[in-house]
Amino acid sequence: MPGAGRAEVIFIAAMMILILVVCVVAVYAFFKTYKKEMREKQERIDAKKAKSQENS
C-alpha cells in the first residue's frame, strides 16, 4: 500500500499523544489527592494542638 508508512507514523504519533494525555491526567489526579491529604493532615495536627492547649 502506498500510504502505509505515513499511516504508521500518524498512528504512532497519535498513540504518543494519547499516552501523554493519560499521564497528565494521572499526575493531576495524584497532586490533587496529595494536596487534599496534606491539608487534612495539617487540620488533624492543628486540632490535636488545640485539644492539648485546652487540657493545659
N, C-alpha and C positions, 0 to 999 in steps of 0.2 A: 504494500500500500504506500502511496506517495507521501501522505501526511502522518505516517505512524511515528516518526521520530519527533516531530513537532508536538503531536498529541501526547507522547510520553513526557516530554519536558513540561508541558502545561499541566498534566496530571500531577507530576511530582511537585511542581510549584504550588498547585492548589492544596496538596496534602501538607506541604510545609506551612502554608498559611493557616490551614486548619489546626495543625499542631500548635502553632504559636498562639492562636486564639484560645485554645483549650488551656494552654499553660498560663496565659494572662488571667483567665477566669479563675483558675485554681489558685494562683498566687494572690489575687484579690480576695478570694474567699478565706484563704489562710490568714492574711493580715487583718481582715475584718474580725475574724474569730479571735485572733491573738489579742487585738486591742480590747475587745469585749472582755476577755478573760483577765487581762491585766487591770482593767477598770474595776471589775468585780473583786479582784484580789485586793486592790487598794481600798475599796469600800469595806471589806472584811477587816483589814488591818486598822482602818480608822474606827470602825465600830468596836473593835477589841480595845483600842486605846481609850475610847470614850467610856467604855464599861469599866476599865481599870481606874480611870480618873474618878468615876462616881463612887467606887468602892473605897478609895483612899480618903 
